[in-house]
Structure formats: structure tokens, C-alpha cells
Amino acid sequence: MRLVSWRAHVPERQARELSGATMLTLAEQITGGEARHLASVLPAEIAPPLVPPEDVAQKFGVAEFVR
């Protein structure tokens, strides 16, 4: 979280919350298999929220994700 905190110029606690929210949003948009694969290569502290409850992805564009 230090790197996220440093790059976003926010305290580590806020960086952890922001990362978790980002991972939850991402998990809603990709399939369960994609989420499990991504979780396997991410640090454990941010990977758990990635595993979605279902295997259906909701599609959206990059601009919407960034927003």
C-alpha cells in the first residue's frame, strides 16, 4: 500500500480503501476466472475483493472505469 499511497498522495489507510473499492469495481466487470487469475498475481492485501460472487461480467469502457 505504500506505493499506492505515495503515487496517489494519500495516507496508507485511504490508499487501502481506494484499492479495495477499485478491486471490487473491477471484479464486477470481469468473469470469475479472470478475477481468480488476477487475484493469483496480486499482493494478498488487495486480491481478496477480486473474487466475484458470480461468473458473469458486466462490460463497460475504460473511460467509465476511470471515472
C-alpha positions as CSV (number, residue, x, y, z in Angstrom):
1,M,0.0,0.0,0.0
2,R,2.9,2.3,0.4
3,L,3.4,2.7,-3.4
4,V,-0.3,3.4,-3.9
5,S,-0.3,5.9,-1.0
6,W,2.8,7.6,-2.4
7,R,1.5,7.7,-6.0
8,A,-2.0,8.9,-5.0
9,H,-0.6,11.3,-2.4
10,V,-3.0,9.9,0.3
11,P,-2.4,8.2,3.7
12,E,-1.9,4.4,3.6
13,R,-5.3,3.8,5.2
14,Q,-7.0,5.8,2.4
15,A,-4.9,4.0,-0.2
16,R,-6.1,0.7,1.2
17,E,-9.7,1.8,1.0
18,L,-9.3,3.1,-2.5
19,S,-7.6,0.0,-3.7
20,G,-10.3,-2.2,-2.2
21,A,-13.0,-0.1,-3.9
22,T,-11.2,-0.3,-7.2
23,M,-10.8,-4.1,-7.0
24,L,-14.5,-4.5,-6.1
25,T,-15.5,-2.4,-9.1
26,L,-13.1,-4.4,-11.3
27,A,-14.4,-7.7,-10.0
28,E,-17.9,-6.7,-11.1
29,Q,-16.7,-6.2,-14.7
30,I,-14.7,-9.3,-15.3
31,T,-15.5,-13.0,-15.2
32,G,-14.8,-15.2,-12.1
33,G,-12.0,-16.9,-14.0
34,E,-10.4,-13.6,-14.8
35,A,-10.8,-12.4,-11.3
36,R,-9.2,-15.6,-9.8
37,H,-6.3,-15.3,-12.3
38,L,-5.7,-11.7,-11.4
39,A,-6.0,-12.4,-7.7
40,S,-3.3,-15.0,-8.0
41,V,-0.8,-12.5,-9.3
42,L,-1.7,-9.6,-7.0
43,P,-0.4,-8.9,-3.4
44,A,-2.7,-10.7,-0.9
45,E,-3.7,-7.5,0.7
46,I,-5.7,-6.4,-2.3
47,A,-6.5,-9.6,-4.0
48,P,-9.4,-11.0,-1.9
49,P,-12.0,-8.5,-3.0
50,L,-11.4,-9.5,-6.6
51,V,-13.2,-12.9,-6.5
52,P,-16.8,-12.1,-7.6
53,P,-19.9,-13.9,-6.3
54,E,-20.9,-14.9,-9.8
55,D,-19.2,-15.7,-13.1
56,V,-20.9,-13.1,-15.2
57,A,-19.1,-9.9,-16.2
58,Q,-20.7,-6.5,-16.8
59,K,-19.0,-4.8,-19.7
60,F,-18.0,-1.1,-19.7
61,G,-15.4,1.1,-21.3
62,V,-12.1,2.4,-20.0
63,A,-13.5,5.9,-19.6
64,E,-16.3,4.7,-17.3
65,F,-13.8,2.7,-15.2
66,V,-11.5,5.6,-14.8
67,R,-14.5,7.9,-13.9
